[in-house]
Amino acid sequence: MIIIIGAGISGLSLSYFLSSFGIKNLVIEVKKDVGIKHRSTCLVSSKIFRLLKFLDRNIILKNYRVANFWYENKKIFSVKSKKEMFLLDYLQLEKEIFNNIDKTFSNFLFGETVLDVDFDKNILITNKREIKFEYIIDATGTFSFLANKFNLFKFKKIFNSFEILAITKKKFEDINIFFDKKISKTKFGWYIDLNGKSLIGLIDQKLDFQKFSNFIKKFKIVKTYYSYSHPILYCELKKLQLKNSLIIGEAAGLIKPFSLGGITYGIISSYIAAKTIKNNEIEKYENKIRKIFLKPIILGKFADKVLKYKVFLQTIYFLKLNNLSNFLDPDFMNINI
Ligand SMILES: Cc1cc2nc3c(=O)[nH]c(=O)nc-3n(C[C@H](O)[C@H](O)[C@H](O)COP(=O)(O)OP(=O)(O)OC[C@H]3O[C@@H](n4cnc5c(N)ncnc54)[C@H](O)[C@@H]3O)c2cc1C
């Protein structure tokens, strides 16, 4: 039995790919269902439609080409990208993937937590039972179950985020990224226009609700529809696979160092995991992942270091380095997977 721990975007996608190959799998998820708990904004490239071919374009809430960059309350430039970014409904996306999984091959245990794993006996222990496994796939996102259990971290940072969907008096078009050391020392805030409403968020390593309240004051909130907070794991692992097990998605550190976007990376890694399982070559998973993600992660680390400073932001803009992401970021470039 192949056991997937976690039914987030990565675990669900893996279950979808495995079931489409006719491979039996069991997904164990601590939450009671899919599509019930807000997780994040869902700004993705068109690659998601190539990876999840069943996805209907109705899932797009809005598309964007322009991003405005702000530095301490001043707009310093706008970038018009050749490629569109799409804002999707995250909960709907989870439900769509779940509904397209062939349930003759995939089973789900909701409301159950994986507590431990015994690799000598090939047994996985949940709060309710013990299950014999052939392979385990860790798709536990921020919890990074196997990396924590076996201390696989080269480094590990936990960011926190707050986000609201709101109507505001002060309006901004398209996507807006705000850099200001007073609101976020290590990352940034964002305001994404959504046809009259807006998604407003803030990420930082040390973030509390008070800082978020101060940040959203400038938009003059009229009405809030929902708000939530979620930690984000940014890490690099020494290994992405152990005996009979693979780590995918955010749990494997597969997110962009600068923006911390991880949705498409999670889906790509789940596709590669499914392919290597299908071809009986799971030992090749780690190499394949490192080959695809090495360049973007190096580029991302560089961007993360410099993009907090106005002078670098402007230099990057003049060098049009953003176009380079079309060649270096698996979200945009053509990759052979
Ligand atoms: C505010 C915010 C904004 C973001 N914006 C974007 C964006 O615009 N674009 C983008 O690409 N990315 C974005 N991201 C990042 C993106 O949301 C994540 O990288 C992605 O959702 C990770 O998916 P995942 O399936 O790997 O992990 P998760 O979504 O974290 O799923 C892990 C699942 O495992 C379950 N689980 C954990 N431990 C156990 C256990 N022991 N037993 C059973 N179940 C368990 C959890 O309940 C969860 O359902 C954002 C993140 C945040 C917080």
The ligand as an SDF file (V2000), in Angstrom:
LIG
                    3D

 53 58  0  0  0  0  0  0  0  0999 V2000
   -0.8360   33.4850    3.0600 C   0  0  0  0  0  0  0  0  0  0  0  0
   -0.1920   32.5850    2.0520 C   0  0  0  0  0  0  0  0  0  0  0  0
   -0.2010   32.9550    0.7190 C   0  0  0  0  0  0  0  0  0  0  0  0
    0.3430   32.0990   -0.2480 C   0  0  0  0  0  0  0  0  0  0  0  0
    0.2210   32.4600   -1.5490 N   0  0  0  0  0  0  0  0  0  0  0  0
    0.6150   31.5920   -2.5080 C   0  0  0  0  0  0  0  0  0  0  0  0
    0.4010   31.9070   -3.8760 C   0  0  0  0  0  0  0  0  0  0  0  0
   -0.2070   32.9290   -4.2060 O   0  0  0  0  0  0  0  0  0  0  0  0
    0.8650   31.0360   -4.8170 N   0  0  0  0  0  0  0  0  0  0  0  0
    1.5080   29.8770   -4.4750 C   0  0  0  0  0  0  0  0  0  0  0  0
    1.9320   29.1320   -5.3780 O   0  0  0  0  0  0  0  0  0  0  0  0
    1.7150   29.5420   -3.1820 N   0  0  0  0  0  0  0  0  0  0  0  0
    1.2680   30.3690   -2.1840 C   0  0  0  0  0  0  0  0  0  0  0  0
    1.4540   30.0370   -0.8710 N   0  0  0  0  0  0  0  0  0  0  0  0
    2.1400   28.7730   -0.5310 C   0  0  0  0  0  0  0  0  0  0  0  0
    1.2210   27.5660   -0.7630 C   0  0  0  0  0  0  0  0  0  0  0  0
   -0.0280   27.7800   -0.1500 O   0  0  0  0  0  0  0  0  0  0  0  0
    1.8480   26.3000   -0.1840 C   0  0  0  0  0  0  0  0  0  0  0  0
    3.1850   26.1790   -0.6090 O   0  0  0  0  0  0  0  0  0  0  0  0
    1.0920   25.0510   -0.6260 C   0  0  0  0  0  0  0  0  0  0  0  0
   -0.2640   25.1690   -0.2810 O   0  0  0  0  0  0  0  0  0  0  0  0
    1.6830   23.8250    0.0480 C   0  0  0  0  0  0  0  0  0  0  0  0
    0.8770   22.7180   -0.2760 O   0  0  0  0  0  0  0  0  0  0  0  0
    1.2050   21.3050    0.3570 P   0  0  0  0  0  0  0  0  0  0  0  0
    0.1250   20.3840   -0.1120 O   0  0  0  0  0  0  0  0  0  0  0  0
    2.6270   20.9330    0.0780 O   0  0  0  0  0  0  0  0  0  0  0  0
    1.0620   21.5110    1.9390 O   0  0  0  0  0  0  0  0  0  0  0  0
   -0.2480   21.8910    2.8030 P   0  0  0  0  0  0  0  0  0  0  0  0
   -1.2010   22.6680    2.0230 O   0  0  0  0  0  0  0  0  0  0  0  0
    0.2740   22.4620    4.0750 O   0  0  0  0  0  0  0  0  0  0  0  0
   -0.9070   20.4780    3.1050 O   0  0  0  0  0  0  0  0  0  0  0  0
   -0.4250   19.6070    4.1030 C   0  0  0  0  0  0  0  0  0  0  0  0
   -1.5850   18.7630    4.6030 C   0  0  0  0  0  0  0  0  0  0  0  0
   -1.0930   17.7550    5.4660 O   0  0  0  0  0  0  0  0  0  0  0  0
   -1.9470   17.6290    6.6070 C   0  0  0  0  0  0  0  0  0  0  0  0
   -1.1350   17.0630    7.6770 N   0  0  0  0  0  0  0  0  0  0  0  0
   -0.0270   17.6160    8.2510 C   0  0  0  0  0  0  0  0  0  0  0  0
    0.4910   16.7790    9.1810 N   0  0  0  0  0  0  0  0  0  0  0  0
   -0.2990   15.6590    9.1900 C   0  0  0  0  0  0  0  0  0  0  0  0
   -0.2610   14.4320    9.9170 C   0  0  0  0  0  0  0  0  0  0  0  0
    0.6910   14.1700   10.8180 N   0  0  0  0  0  0  0  0  0  0  0  0
   -1.2270   13.5140    9.6740 N   0  0  0  0  0  0  0  0  0  0  0  0
   -2.2090   13.7410    8.7480 C   0  0  0  0  0  0  0  0  0  0  0  0
   -2.2820   14.8870    8.0260 N   0  0  0  0  0  0  0  0  0  0  0  0
   -1.3300   15.8260    8.2300 C   0  0  0  0  0  0  0  0  0  0  0  0
   -2.3980   19.0770    6.8480 C   0  0  0  0  0  0  0  0  0  0  0  0
   -3.6050   19.1180    7.5880 O   0  0  0  0  0  0  0  0  0  0  0  0
   -2.5710   19.6000    5.4200 C   0  0  0  0  0  0  0  0  0  0  0  0
   -3.8800   19.4030    4.9210 O   0  0  0  0  0  0  0  0  0  0  0  0
    0.9500   30.8680    0.1370 C   0  0  0  0  0  0  0  0  0  0  0  0
    0.9740   30.5020    1.4890 C   0  0  0  0  0  0  0  0  0  0  0  0
    0.3900   31.3320    2.4320 C   0  0  0  0  0  0  0  0  0  0  0  0
    0.3490   30.8660    3.8710 C   0  0  0  0  0  0  0  0  0  0  0  0
  1  2  1  0
  2  3  1  0
  2 52  2  0
  3  4  2  0
  4  5  1  0
  4 50  1  0
  5  6  2  0
  6  7  1  0
  6 13  1  0
  7  8  2  0
  7  9  1  0
  9 10  1  0
 10 11  2  0
 10 12  1  0
 12 13  2  0
 13 14  1  0
 14 15  1  0
 14 50  1  0
 15 16  1  0
 16 17  1  0
 16 18  1  0
 18 19  1  0
 18 20  1  0
 20 21  1  0
 20 22  1  0
 22 23  1  0
 23 24  1  0
 24 25  2  0
 24 26  1  0
 24 27  1  0
 27 28  1  0
 28 29  2  0
 28 30  1  0
 28 31  1  0
 31 32  1  0
 32 33  1  0
 33 34  1  0
 33 48  1  0
 34 35  1  0
 35 36  1  0
 35 46  1  0
 36 37  1  0
 36 45  1  0
 37 38  2  0
 38 39  1  0
 39 40  1  0
 39 45  2  0
 40 41  1  0
 40 42  2  0
 42 43  1  0
 43 44  2  0
 44 45  1  0
 46 47  1  0
 46 48  1  0
 48 49  1  0
 50 51  2  0
 51 52  1  0
 52 53  1  0
M  END
$$$$
